[in-house]
Amino acid sequence: MISTADLCDMHSGLLATGELRILHGTWRWFSEARSLCGQIMTLEARGCNAELRDLLAQPGHARVLIIDAGNDSGALLGDNLAKEALRNGWGGVFVNGNVRDCSALASIALPVLAMGSWPQRSKNQRGGGVGAPLTIGGAPISPGDWIYADEDGVVVSKSELKSG
């Protein structure tokens, strides 16, 4: 497991140049896993989850899907979509927004990190942008970047980082 604190220590030069960015925010774990890392795929959901369903039905190749809910409070991910993501080889899901089915998510091996929970689901319609550049927690995020998260925080890098 890679520690975000260790990554920040080992790659302080990348922090200084902005190649490595810390996402500001209060993130909560909603799965049995308490860390994730992988190459990023992005989705600007704007409160809609039809594109999310399409993406998670495809092979994930260990990528981490980062979803920006915009200002919508509806839950974008629940246990059914998390199970779909796990079956299709996604490495994790990070939601800048809400999830639901928290008790069920807690027993799923897929790493799920989000801002909070909300019992009502998002709109089941189209309206999102797959592969859109995002800004979350004050940090720019693009498809192909790398995310590392654990109990200490969340960092994003332009390239894959080695821990030793």
VEXKOL-452312 format. One record per residue (C-alpha): residue in three letters; x, y, z. Coordinates in pm, 1 decimal, always signed. Each point is the difference from the previous one (the first is absolute). Layout:
// residues N
type: ALA c1: X c2: Y c3: Z
...
//
This chain:
// residues 164
type: MET c1: +0.0 c2: +0.0 c3: +0.0
type: ILE c1: +126.0 c2: +347.0 c3: -86.5
type: SER c1: -24.9 c2: +268.3 c3: +270.0
type: THR c1: -102.8 c2: +349.5 c3: -111.6
type: ALA c1: +213.1 c2: +150.1 c3: +276.6
type: ASP c1: +303.3 c2: -192.8 c3: -124.8
type: LEU c1: -73.8 c2: +104.5 c3: -358.9
type: CYS c1: -10.2 c2: +365.7 c3: +105.6
type: ASP c1: +331.4 c2: -40.9 c3: +184.2
type: MET c1: +172.4 c2: -186.7 c3: -284.7
type: HIS c1: -132.4 c2: +229.7 c3: -271.7
type: SER c1: +11.0 c2: +342.8 c3: +166.7
type: GLY c1: +147.4 c2: +146.3 c3: -319.1
type: LEU c1: -309.6 c2: -110.0 c3: -193.1
type: LEU c1: -218.9 c2: +166.5 c3: +262.5
type: ALA c1: +196.4 c2: +321.6 c3: -46.8
type: THR c1: -46.2 c2: -6.0 c3: -378.4
type: GLY c1: -366.8 c2: -105.0 c3: +9.9
type: GLU c1: +63.4 c2: -334.8 c3: -168.8
type: LEU c1: -124.0 c2: -158.9 c3: +323.7
type: ARG c1: -311.9 c2: +160.0 c3: +147.9
type: ILE c1: -181.4 c2: -50.9 c3: +331.0
type: LEU c1: -380.1 c2: +7.1 c3: -23.7
type: HIS c1: -143.4 c2: +221.7 c3: +272.9
type: GLY c1: -318.8 c2: -127.6 c3: +155.0
type: THR c1: -148.5 c2: -236.7 c3: +249.1
type: TRP c1: -29.3 c2: -338.1 c3: -168.0
type: ARG c1: -162.4 c2: -308.4 c3: +155.4
type: TRP c1: +60.8 c2: -368.0 c3: -71.3
type: PHE c1: -317.7 c2: -196.0 c3: -78.6
type: SER c1: +152.7 c2: -341.3 c3: -70.0
type: GLU c1: +199.9 c2: -259.4 c3: +187.0
type: ALA c1: +311.3 c2: +125.1 c3: -183.3
type: ARG c1: +181.7 c2: +298.9 c3: +150.1
type: SER c1: +240.0 c2: +79.6 c3: -282.7
type: LEU c1: -0.1 c2: +24.5 c3: -375.6
type: CYS c1: +235.1 c2: +81.3 c3: -280.7
type: GLY c1: -24.1 c2: -11.4 c3: -375.1
type: GLN c1: -17.5 c2: +185.7 c3: -324.8
type: ILE c1: -293.5 c2: +238.8 c3: -23.6
type: MET c1: -309.1 c2: +5.6 c3: -219.8
type: THR c1: -223.8 c2: +303.1 c3: +56.8
type: LEU c1: -372.2 c2: +66.3 c3: -15.9
type: GLU c1: -167.0 c2: +336.0 c3: +43.3
type: ALA c1: -338.7 c2: -136.1 c3: +107.9
type: ARG c1: -198.7 c2: +317.9 c3: +76.0
type: GLY c1: -244.0 c2: -206.8 c3: +202.6
type: CYS c1: -63.7 c2: -253.6 c3: -277.6
type: ASN c1: +119.4 c2: -359.1 c3: +9.4
type: ALA c1: -79.7 c2: -152.5 c3: -341.6
type: GLU c1: +359.6 c2: +48.1 c3: -117.4
type: LEU c1: +120.4 c2: -144.9 c3: +330.4
type: ARG c1: -199.5 c2: -316.6 c3: -61.0
type: ASP c1: +146.6 c2: -26.1 c3: -350.9
type: LEU c1: +357.8 c2: +47.7 c3: +123.1
type: LEU c1: -21.2 c2: -251.4 c3: +284.2
type: ALA c1: -140.9 c2: -262.1 c3: -237.6
type: GLN c1: +326.0 c2: +18.7 c3: -199.8
type: PRO c1: +331.7 c2: -159.4 c3: +102.0
type: GLY c1: +168.0 c2: +230.7 c3: +250.1
type: HIS c1: +357.7 c2: -126.0 c3: -41.7
type: ALA c1: +66.9 c2: +89.2 c3: +368.4
type: ARG c1: -69.3 c2: +369.4 c3: -67.9
type: VAL c1: -159.6 c2: +223.5 c3: +261.9
type: LEU c1: -310.5 c2: +187.9 c3: -107.2
type: ILE c1: -15.7 c2: +354.1 c3: +134.3
type: ILE c1: -350.0 c2: +147.0 c3: -13.2
type: ASP c1: -91.2 c2: +363.3 c3: +54.1
type: ALA c1: -367.2 c2: +34.6 c3: +99.3
type: GLY c1: -2.0 c2: +375.6 c3: -44.3
type: ASN c1: -248.7 c2: +159.3 c3: +237.2
type: ASP c1: -240.6 c2: -295.2 c3: -1.7
type: SER c1: -54.5 c2: -173.8 c3: +334.3
type: GLY c1: -144.9 c2: -322.4 c3: -147.2
type: ALA c1: +204.2 c2: -315.2 c3: +59.6
type: LEU c1: +190.5 c2: -99.8 c3: -312.7
type: LEU c1: +119.5 c2: -340.5 c3: +120.5
type: GLY c1: -159.9 c2: -276.0 c3: +204.9
type: ASP c1: +66.8 c2: -365.3 c3: +64.2
type: ASN c1: -126.1 c2: -125.3 c3: -338.1
type: LEU c1: +229.1 c2: +228.2 c3: -200.9
type: ALA c1: +290.9 c2: -73.6 c3: +236.1
type: LYS c1: -45.6 c2: -374.4 c3: -55.6
type: GLU c1: -12.0 c2: +62.4 c3: -376.9
type: ALA c1: +325.1 c2: +197.4 c3: +19.8
type: LEU c1: +168.4 c2: -276.1 c3: +199.6
type: ARG c1: -116.1 c2: -271.3 c3: -244.4
type: ASN c1: +138.5 c2: +201.0 c3: -292.2
type: GLY c1: +344.0 c2: +61.6 c3: +147.1
type: TRP c1: -17.3 c2: +362.6 c3: +112.3
type: GLY c1: +260.7 c2: +89.1 c3: +262.5
type: GLY c1: -226.2 c2: +233.8 c3: +195.4
type: VAL c1: -247.7 c2: +285.6 c3: -13.8
type: PHE c1: +52.7 c2: +350.4 c3: +138.9
type: VAL c1: -313.9 c2: +216.0 c3: +16.2
type: ASN c1: +12.0 c2: +374.7 c3: +48.4
type: GLY c1: -356.5 c2: -29.2 c3: +122.6
type: ASN c1: -216.5 c2: -259.0 c3: +170.4
type: VAL c1: -48.9 c2: -376.1 c3: +4.4
type: ARG c1: -273.3 c2: -213.8 c3: +157.5
type: ASP c1: -57.2 c2: -356.1 c3: +125.1
type: CYS c1: +279.9 c2: +58.3 c3: +249.1
type: SER c1: -45.5 c2: -322.5 c3: +198.5
type: ALA c1: +19.1 c2: -205.9 c3: -319.3
type: LEU c1: +294.9 c2: +201.8 c3: -136.1
type: ALA c1: +190.8 c2: -74.5 c3: +321.5
type: SER c1: +18.8 c2: -369.1 c3: -92.2
type: ILE c1: +114.5 c2: +46.9 c3: -360.2
type: ALA c1: +372.4 c2: -32.1 c3: -80.3
type: LEU c1: -5.9 c2: +287.1 c3: -251.7
type: PRO c1: +159.9 c2: +313.2 c3: +151.2
type: VAL c1: -265.8 c2: +274.4 c3: +15.0
type: LEU c1: +83.5 c2: +348.2 c3: +122.6
type: ALA c1: -254.3 c2: +285.5 c3: +1.2
type: MET c1: -100.3 c2: +320.8 c3: +173.5
type: GLY c1: -309.7 c2: -141.8 c3: +165.9
type: SER c1: -316.2 c2: -202.9 c3: -26.4
type: TRP c1: -351.6 c2: +84.5 c3: -112.7
type: PRO c1: -296.1 c2: -240.9 c3: -15.2
type: GLN c1: -144.7 c2: +129.6 c3: -328.1
type: ARG c1: +163.0 c2: -112.8 c3: -324.6
type: SER c1: +110.3 c2: +237.5 c3: -270.5
type: LYS c1: -191.8 c2: +48.3 c3: -322.3
type: ASN c1: +13.3 c2: -309.6 c3: -217.2
type: GLN c1: +52.1 c2: +194.3 c3: -319.5
type: ARG c1: +274.7 c2: +126.7 c3: -228.9
type: GLY c1: +176.3 c2: +327.8 c3: +55.7
type: GLY c1: +351.9 c2: -85.8 c3: +106.9
type: GLY c1: +335.8 c2: +44.6 c3: -166.9
type: VAL c1: +224.1 c2: -307.6 c3: -23.8
type: GLY c1: +370.6 c2: +83.5 c3: -3.0
type: ALA c1: -58.4 c2: +362.4 c3: +96.4
type: PRO c1: +276.6 c2: +189.0 c3: +179.5
type: LEU c1: -109.3 c2: +66.0 c3: +359.5
type: THR c1: +100.2 c2: +220.7 c3: +291.1
type: ILE c1: -62.5 c2: -163.9 c3: +337.0
type: GLY c1: +128.6 c2: +118.8 c3: +334.1
type: GLY c1: +180.7 c2: +282.9 c3: -175.8
type: ALA c1: +200.0 c2: -239.4 c3: -218.5
type: PRO c1: -25.1 c2: -49.8 c3: -376.1
type: ILE c1: -61.8 c2: -363.6 c3: -96.7
type: SER c1: +19.8 c2: -149.6 c3: -348.8
type: PRO c1: -57.3 c2: -347.3 c3: -140.1
type: GLY c1: +330.5 c2: -184.7 c3: +9.1
type: ASP c1: +116.4 c2: +163.7 c3: +324.5
type: TRP c1: +62.0 c2: -227.6 c3: +300.3
type: ILE c1: -183.6 c2: +6.5 c3: +332.8
type: TYR c1: +126.4 c2: -124.4 c3: +336.2
type: ALA c1: -224.3 c2: +4.6 c3: +306.8
type: ASP c1: +12.1 c2: -136.0 c3: +352.1
type: GLU c1: -108.2 c2: +103.8 c3: +349.8
type: ASP c1: +240.4 c2: +299.0 c3: -16.6
type: GLY c1: -141.5 c2: +159.4 c3: -312.9
type: VAL c1: -21.6 c2: +6.1 c3: -377.0
type: VAL c1: +274.1 c2: +96.2 c3: -245.7
type: VAL c1: -0.9 c2: +13.9 c3: -378.8
type: SER c1: +306.4 c2: -19.3 c3: -223.5
type: LYS c1: +57.3 c2: +57.2 c3: -370.9
type: SER c1: +195.5 c2: -327.3 c3: -9.0
type: GLU c1: +17.7 c2: -328.3 c3: +189.2
type: LEU c1: +203.4 c2: +31.1 c3: +320.4
type: LYS c1: +224.7 c2: -266.3 c3: +147.0
type: SER c1: +23.9 c2: -39.6 c3: +374.5
type: GLY c1: +363.1 c2: -100.5 c3: +18.0
//
